[in-house]
Amino acid sequence: MIRTNIRAFLWLSILLLVGACGAKQRLPGPNFPASGAPFIRASLLDDPAVLKPEGLRYRMILIGDTGDPAEVEPSHEALRVWGDAVADRTTVFFLGDNLYFSGLEDDDRERGEGILRQQLEATAAQKVFVPGNHDWGGLNPTRASVLYNQEEFIEEAGAMFRPRGGCPGPAVVELAPGSGSAGAGAVVAILLDTQWWWVPEEKRSDCPGRNTPAEVVAALDQALEAHADDIVLVAAHHPMASGSSHGGMSRGMAADLVENAVISLGLYLQDIQDPDYQTMIRNLSSALRQHPPTVYAAGHDHALQILDGGELAEVQVVSGAGSEAKVSPVTHLPETIFAHAHTGFVLVDILGAADAPKVLLHVIEPGQQNPVFTWEIPQK
C-alpha cells in the first residue's frame, strides 16, 4: 500500500513538473469587478488629445453647489487638474449655492469666507460666480445684504460675480473673440440670477431696465439675438429640466413625507413643478426659444446630467455635484443623454476655427483619470 502511494506521488510530481513547463502564464494583477472602479491607464491623463486638445480655442468648466465642501474636496482636486491645464483659455463657472446654508452672513464670516476661499484657490483659471438661492440666505433666500457680502468678497479676490447687485441679469461676458468683420463665432457667456424670480417685488434691488419680468425677458431676448451667430453659454442656478430631486425624483420616504407636509402649508422647495418655478420657466423660455444658446447650464440639483436642449438650447447641462457630501439621486428623462449621481463637473471644450467650431462636452468625475463621458454637440 505504501509503495502504491509513493508511486502515485511520484507520477503526480512528474506530471505537475511537466505541466508547469508548458502552462499558460497567469496574470498577477488585481481583479476589477463591476462592484468597484474600472481600471483606466494613468498615462492617458497626459495625452494632449484629452487634457490639452490640439486646436483648443476655449474651455468652460461648469460646476455648481460647491458651498458645502469637505476639508479636502474631491471636485476641487479635479478642478485644479482640468482648470490649470490651459488656465489662460479657461473660465470656471460656479453655478450658484456657492455657500451653504445661508450665504455670507455677517455673524458667520470666518467660516463663510473660508469656504469661498477654497473655491477661489482651487484653480488658476478665471472664475465667475453665479448666485443661487442659498447665496441669498438659507430659509429666507430674499436677503440682498447677504448676497452683497459674497459679491464684495469674491470681487475683491479678483474673481467675477455676475449678475451683480441683486439684479436678475442678463450679464454678458465675452470669453473669446469671433472672426471676420462681424466677429461671428465668439465664445460668450450670458449670466442670470434666477433666484430673483422668487424675491418679493418690495425686496428687489433697483435695476433699471430689469425691474419687471417683462423687462428681464426683453433684455435676455436682446442679448441672445445680438449673439445669435456665436457660441453662447447661458448660465444660471435653476435648471429648466432635471431628473433629480428638484425635478420630481423621490428624496426617500421620510423626506417625501416632510416635503408633502411643507407643500400642504402652502410652502415650496423650489422644485420644478412649483408654481413660481413654472412661472420663471415660462418667462425665460419665451426668450430662449427665439435664439437658443449652445448650452443652458445650471446647478440646484446635486447630480450630473446632460439633456437634449429641445427648443430652449442645443443642450442643457445640470452640474450641481460640486460638493461630495450633497450628491442626490438622479434618473433619466426622455431627453436625458447622460445622468450620474456622482460628484464632479461638466467641461465644455470649443475646438477649431471660429467659423467652423467643434464643441465637446466632457463629464469629469474625481477618481477617474479621464472623462467618464464625452459627447460632441451636433452643429446646426
C-alpha positions in Angstrom: 0.0 0.0 0.0 2.8 2.3 0.9 4.6 1.5 -2.4 1.4 2.3 -4.3 1.1 5.7 -2.7 4.8 6.5 -3.3 4.4 5.5 -6.9 1.3 7.7 -7.3 3.0 10.6 -5.7 6.0 10.3 -8.0 3.8 10.2 -11.1 1.8 13.2 -9.8 5.0 15.1 -9.2 6.3 14.4 -12.7 3.0 15.5 -14.2 3.0 18.8 -12.3 6.6 19.5 -13.3 6.0 18.8 -16.9 2.7 20.8 -16.9 4.4 23.7 -15.3 6.9 23.9 -18.1 4.1 24.3 -20.7 1.5 26.1 -18.5 -0.1 29.4 -19.6 1.4 32.3 -17.7 -1.1 33.7 -15.2 -1.6 37.5 -14.8 -0.5 38.7 -11.4 -2.6 41.8 -11.2 -5.8 42.6 -9.1 -9.3 42.0 -10.3 -11.5 45.0 -11.3 -15.1 43.7 -10.6 -18.3 45.5 -11.6 -18.8 46.5 -7.9 -15.6 48.6 -8.0 -14.0 51.3 -10.0 -12.7 50.4 -13.5 -9.0 50.4 -14.5 -8.0 53.4 -16.6 -4.5 53.8 -17.8 -3.0 56.7 -15.9 -0.8 57.9 -18.8 -3.8 58.9 -20.7 -4.1 61.9 -18.4 -1.1 63.4 -20.1 -2.5 62.7 -23.6 -2.8 66.2 -25.3 -5.9 65.0 -27.0 -7.6 64.7 -23.6 -6.2 67.2 -21.2 -4.8 69.8 -23.7 -6.5 69.1 -27.0 -5.0 70.4 -30.2 -6.8 73.4 -31.6 -8.5 74.4 -28.3 -10.0 77.9 -28.6 -11.6 77.9 -25.2 -12.6 75.8 -22.2 -15.6 76.4 -19.9 -16.0 74.4 -16.7 -19.5 74.1 -15.2 -19.7 73.3 -11.6 -22.5 74.1 -9.1 -23.5 73.8 -5.5 -19.9 73.9 -4.3 -20.8 75.7 -1.0 -20.5 72.6 1.3 -17.1 71.3 0.6 -15.1 68.7 2.6 -11.8 69.8 4.1 -10.2 68.2 1.0 -13.0 68.3 -1.6 -12.5 65.8 -4.5 -14.1 68.1 -7.0 -11.5 70.8 -6.2 -8.7 68.4 -6.9 -10.2 67.6 -10.3 -10.8 71.3 -10.9 -7.2 72.0 -10.4 -6.1 69.4 -13.0 -8.5 70.5 -15.7 -8.6 74.2 -15.0 -4.8 74.7 -14.7 -4.1 72.7 -17.8 -4.9 75.6 -20.1 -5.6 78.3 -17.5 -5.2 81.2 -19.9 -8.1 79.8 -22.0 -10.4 78.5 -19.3 -13.2 80.0 -17.2 -14.8 78.1 -14.4 -18.5 78.9 -13.8 -19.7 78.3 -10.3 -23.4 77.8 -10.8 -24.8 79.1 -7.5 -25.2 77.9 -3.9 -21.6 78.9 -3.6 -22.0 79.0 0.2 -24.3 76.9 2.3 -26.5 77.3 4.2 -27.4 81.0 4.4 -24.8 82.8 2.3 -22.1 85.1 3.7 -23.8 86.3 6.9 -22.2 89.0 9.0 -22.0 86.8 12.1 -20.5 83.8 10.3 -18.0 85.4 8.1 -14.9 83.5 9.1 -16.5 80.1 8.2 -18.1 81.5 5.0 -15.0 83.3 3.7 -13.0 80.1 4.3 -15.4 78.1 2.1 -15.4 80.7 -0.6 -11.6 80.9 -0.4 -11.4 77.1 -1.0 -13.2 77.6 -4.3 -11.2 80.7 -5.3 -7.9 78.9 -4.7 -9.0 75.6 -6.4 -7.6 76.6 -9.9 -5.6 79.4 -11.5 -8.2 79.7 -14.3 -10.6 82.7 -14.5 -13.6 82.2 -12.2 -17.2 83.5 -12.5 -19.7 83.0 -9.6 -23.4 83.0 -10.3 -25.9 83.4 -7.4 -28.1 80.6 -6.1 -30.9 80.5 -3.7 -28.7 79.7 -0.7 -26.5 82.7 -1.6 -29.5 84.9 -0.9 -29.9 83.4 2.6 -31.0 79.9 3.6 -34.6 79.5 4.7 -35.2 83.1 3.8 -33.5 83.5 0.4 -34.6 87.0 -0.2 -31.8 88.9 1.7 -29.9 91.1 -0.7 -27.5 92.2 2.1 -26.2 88.6 2.4 -25.7 88.4 -1.4 -23.8 91.7 -1.4 -21.4 90.3 1.2 -20.5 87.4 -1.1 -20.2 89.6 -4.2 -17.9 92.0 -2.4 -15.6 89.2 -1.1 -15.4 87.4 -4.4 -14.7 90.5 -6.5 -12.0 91.7 -4.0 -10.3 88.4 -4.5 -10.1 89.1 -8.2 -12.9 86.8 -9.5 -16.2 87.8 -11.1 -19.7 87.7 -9.5 -22.4 88.0 -12.1 -25.1 89.4 -12.3 -24.1 92.0 -9.7 -26.1 94.0 -7.2 -29.0 91.5 -6.7 -30.1 92.2 -10.3 -31.6 89.4 -12.5 -29.3 90.0 -15.5 -28.6 89.1 -18.1 -24.9 90.0 -17.7 -22.9 89.3 -20.8 -19.2 88.3 -20.7 -17.2 87.7 -23.9 -14.6 85.0 -23.4 -13.0 84.6 -26.8 -13.4 86.8 -29.9 -15.0 85.7 -33.2 -13.7 86.0 -36.7 -14.3 88.2 -39.7 -15.7 91.8 -39.8 -18.8 90.7 -38.0 -16.9 88.8 -35.3 -19.1 85.7 -35.6 -18.2 82.6 -33.7 -17.2 84.4 -30.5 -17.5 82.5 -27.2 -19.9 84.3 -24.9 -21.5 83.7 -21.5 -24.9 85.2 -20.6 -25.4 85.0 -16.9 -28.7 85.1 -15.0 -29.7 85.4 -11.3 -32.7 83.1 -11.4 -33.3 83.5 -7.6 -34.6 87.0 -8.4 -37.8 85.4 -9.6 -38.6 84.3 -6.0 -37.7 87.6 -4.3 -40.8 89.7 -3.5 -41.1 92.9 -5.5 -40.7 95.1 -2.5 -37.3 93.4 -1.6 -35.8 93.6 -5.0 -32.9 95.8 -5.9 -33.4 98.8 -8.2 -32.1 97.5 -11.6 -33.0 100.0 -14.3 -34.4 98.1 -17.4 -34.6 94.9 -15.3 -37.2 95.7 -12.7 -40.1 93.6 -14.1 -40.3 90.1 -15.6 -41.2 91.6 -19.0 -38.0 93.8 -18.9 -35.8 90.8 -17.9 -37.2 88.7 -20.7 -36.8 91.5 -23.2 -33.2 92.0 -22.2 -32.4 88.3 -22.4 -34.0 88.2 -25.9 -31.9 91.2 -27.0 -28.7 89.6 -25.7 -29.4 86.3 -27.4 -30.3 88.0 -30.7 -27.1 90.0 -30.6 -25.0 86.8 -30.2 -27.1 84.5 -32.4 -24.0 83.7 -34.5 -21.8 83.0 -31.5 -21.2 80.0 -29.2 -23.3 81.0 -26.3 -23.5 79.7 -22.7 -26.5 80.8 -20.7 -25.6 80.0 -17.0 -27.9 80.3 -14.1 -28.6 78.4 -10.9 -32.1 76.9 -11.7 -32.4 74.3 -14.4 -35.2 74.2 -17.0 -35.4 70.4 -16.7 -34.0 67.8 -14.3 -34.3 64.1 -13.4 -33.1 64.6 -9.9 -34.8 65.7 -6.6 -35.8 69.2 -7.7 -37.2 67.7 -10.9 -39.5 65.4 -9.0 -37.5 62.3 -8.2 -38.1 60.8 -4.7 -35.9 62.1 -2.0 -36.6 59.0 0.1 -39.7 58.0 2.0 -39.1 60.1 5.1 -38.0 63.2 3.1 -41.0 62.9 0.8 -43.4 62.9 3.8 -41.7 66.1 5.0 -41.9 67.7 1.5 -45.7 66.8 1.3 -46.2 68.5 4.7 -44.3 71.6 3.6 -46.4 71.8 0.4 -49.6 71.4 2.4 -48.7 74.5 4.3 -48.5 76.5 1.0 -44.7 76.5 1.0 -42.4 75.1 -1.6 -38.8 73.7 -2.0 -38.1 75.4 -5.4 -38.9 72.2 -7.3 -39.6 72.4 -11.0 -43.3 71.6 -10.5 -43.8 74.5 -8.0 -46.0 77.4 -9.3 -43.3 80.1 -9.0 -40.8 77.9 -10.7 -43.1 77.2 -13.6 -43.7 81.0 -14.0 -40.0 81.5 -14.3 -39.6 78.7 -16.8 -42.4 80.1 -19.0 -40.9 83.6 -19.0 -37.3 82.7 -19.7 -38.4 80.1 -22.3 -40.1 82.7 -24.3 -36.7 84.3 -24.9 -34.6 81.1 -25.2 -36.9 79.8 -27.9 -36.2 82.8 -30.2 -32.4 82.3 -30.3 -31.5 79.0 -28.5 -28.0 79.2 -27.0 -25.4 76.4 -27.4 -25.6 75.4 -23.8 -28.0 76.3 -20.9 -26.2 75.3 -17.7 -27.5 75.2 -14.1 -26.9 73.6 -10.8 -29.5 73.4 -8.0 -29.9 69.6 -8.4 -26.9 67.8 -6.9 -26.1 65.4 -9.8 -24.5 65.4 -13.2 -26.9 65.5 -16.2 -26.7 66.3 -19.9 -30.0 66.6 -21.6 -31.2 67.4 -25.1 -32.0 71.1 -25.2 -35.2 70.8 -27.1 -36.5 74.3 -28.2 -34.5 76.1 -25.4 -30.9 75.2 -26.2 -28.8 72.9 -28.2 -28.0 71.1 -24.9 -29.0 71.5 -21.3 -26.5 70.8 -18.5 -27.3 70.3 -14.9 -24.0 70.3 -12.9 -24.7 70.7 -9.3 -22.5 68.0 -7.8 -19.6 70.2 -6.6 -19.9 69.1 -3.0 -19.4 65.4 -2.5 -21.5 65.3 0.7 -24.6 66.7 -1.1 -24.9 64.4 -4.1 -28.5 63.4 -4.8 -30.1 60.6 -6.7 -30.9 61.0 -10.4 -33.0 59.2 -13.0 -33.4 59.6 -16.8 -36.0 61.6 -18.6 -36.9 61.2 -22.3 -34.4 63.9 -23.1 -31.6 62.6 -21.0 -28.2 61.9 -22.7 -26.2 61.3 -19.5 -27.0 61.1 -15.8 -25.0 60.1 -12.8 -25.4 60.6 -9.1 -21.7 61.4 -8.6 -19.6 64.4 -7.6 -17.8 66.2 -10.4 -18.5 68.7 -13.2 -19.1 69.2 -16.9 -16.4 70.6 -19.1 -17.1 72.4 -22.5 -14.2 72.5 -25.0 -14.5 74.7 -28.1 -12.1 73.5 -30.8 -11.1 74.7 -34.2 -11.6 78.0 -36.0 -14.4 80.4 -35.1 -16.2 79.9 -38.4 -16.1 76.0 -38.1 -16.2 75.2 -34.4 -16.4 71.8 -32.7 -18.0 71.8 -29.3 -17.3 68.8 -27.0 -18.9 68.1 -23.6 -16.9 66.0 -21.1 -18.1 64.7 -17.8 -15.3 64.8 -15.2 -15.6 62.7 -12.0 -12.9 62.8 -9.3 -11.1 59.5 -9.0 -11.1 59.0 -12.8 -8.1 60.0 -14.9 -10.1 60.7 -18.0 -13.6 62.0 -18.8 -16.2 59.4 -18.0 -18.3 60.6 -20.9 -17.7 62.7 -24.0 -20.3 64.0 -26.4 -20.0 66.3 -29.4 -22.8 68.9 -29.7 -24.2 68.5 -33.2 -23.7 71.6 -35.3 -26.9 73.0 -36.9 
